Amino acid sequence: MLTVRELLKDLEVRLVAGEGGLHLPVRWVHISELIDPTPWLSGGELLLTTGLQLDTPERQREFVTRLADHHLAGLGFGTGFGHETVPEAVTEIAEERQFPVFEVPYEVPFIAITEAAFSQLVNEQYAVLRRALTAQERLERIVLSERGLEALVAAIATLIGAAVLVFDSRGEPIMQRAFRRTIEPAAVASLQGEIRDRARRREARPFMPLVDDSHQGLALPVASDGAPQSGAPAPVRVPEAWLVAIKDSGALSDFDRLTLHQAVTIVALELLRARVAGDTERRLAGDVLDAVVRGELGGPDLARRLAPFGLSDRVAALVIQRPHNGRGSPAPIESGLLNVLRDEAAPGLVATSGQLTCALIPGMADEELFALASRVGGRLGGELGASLALGVGRAVPGGDARRSFHEARCAVEALTLGIGPSQSNGAGGAAAVPRIATYKDLGSFQLLLSLQDDESLRLFCDSILGPIEASEGHYGGELMRSLEAFIEENGQWERAAKRLYCHRHTLRYRIRRVEELTGRNLGSARDRIEFWLALRGRELVA
């Protein structure tokens, strides 16, 4: 950076006060004869004046104080016009504030100073620009090599010598890396509060975080399309994230600011890359799970499809039933489940099938598996603010994952039907204690669902569901779908009708028709359980 000392050393001028401030950087040179030029200055400028309006000691002291308070770099006072020498009041207050003041004799035109400053500033800005371009190329290589947000944020912290944080749009920290000085938790909490306030106000302007006087910072909004948000009066977009940097010491340099503004676009690209990769992984996971549920994928083929998800040898299924009061997309449960499993160092495939979100995880001993399910349910329920119902299937070879899924599904549905354990057996907060059922809780029903003889299981299913399937005709499966929805919603007419997108009277007619065809009463818990077993058994032998 060009400092006052470096600028003056080659000029025929004389320093008269403020030697302690010669280290201050000069950002620009400005000429003004106004009593108060500060509204047109942003700090860091070197001001040149002849002091034509500074005709009293009081005005002179106020003028210098005003410049020093506005963080200017210094003052060049031209003599031989309104003043033969630099006024004593100017030198006194400048020395007191250690604000550099130098005398510019009549023979030295102001343009000589501005040319000297501008030539150095242009060279300096060119050097800064080249450094910033090199830094940008380094950050781009990190994104292209798919090293992740952690490596990207660490590189930014090293480049500018600062602690760097990335927050999501709700103010939750996504990533944090320090250079030498770690940000205190209280400062991070303060940043969270500021970002949340701005999200509520739908404000997307950069701001300077208030940490302390010796550590300057800058917070920049990251738009979803990577474009820097200037705060212009266009439609305000809520930022996808915020990039925040807090210097280890001193102020942010031009290089720091330029690098951060370039980093906004690169961080946006990394977040987009991670989001696309996550969407692709979820889509692939959904395709695999659908194929498993339908029985289209199994054996060695299924084992190969599970390998990219970190699953080999044995797997086990965790199934979560969406709360009945849940609204909208199941994405929060999926993403939350993925995050919890990552924290537990348990790689897995996570996808949603109907009202159920399933995770296939590495097989382990029952005690470890049930303890993991308890921790997952407790933490995820706490984050979602709901008590979740979880089912756990046994660990099986990867090619038999369908069996574990159906056991976990039946276990979690058994909770709704009142077959499983009545008490929660997991940990968690009082408001989000998970209800967990395992394949062991199915009791005698486990025996039926685990029959190795598919023909026997098919005969059982046909004896209950055969009359319905034989009479479907032009109904096209509506009776069977209505029966399954009614069973899965535990006989709740409104919820089942809503799930089927039909009127409850239509559903009542269909259920009466099922009762007529089968000779059973769906008002009976026993008959509902047998229908449920037949439906699940049918899926196993489909």
Secondary structure by P-SEA (a helix, b strand, c coil): cccccccccccccccccccccccccccbbbbbccccccccccccbbbbbcccccccaaaaaaaaaaaaaacccbbbbbcccccccccaaaaaaaaaacbbbbbbcccccaaaaaaaaaaaaaaaaaaaaaaaaaaaaaaaaaaaacccaaaaaaaaaaacccbbbbbcccccccbbbbccccccaaaaaaaaaaaaaaaaaccbbbbbbcccccccbbbbbbccccccccccccccccccbbbbbbbccccccaaaaaaaaaaaaaaaaaaaaaaaaaaaaaaaaaaaaaaaaacccccaaaaaaacccccccbbbbbbbbccccccccaaaaaaaaaaaaaaacccbbbbbcccbbbbbcccccaaaaaaaaaaaaaaaaaaaccbbbbbbbccccccaaaaaaaaaaaaaaaaaacccccccccccccccccccccccccaaaaaaaacccaaaaaaaaaacaaaaaaacccccaaaaaaaaaaaaacccaaaaaaaacccaaaaaaaaaaaaaacccccccaaaaaaaaaaaaaaaaac
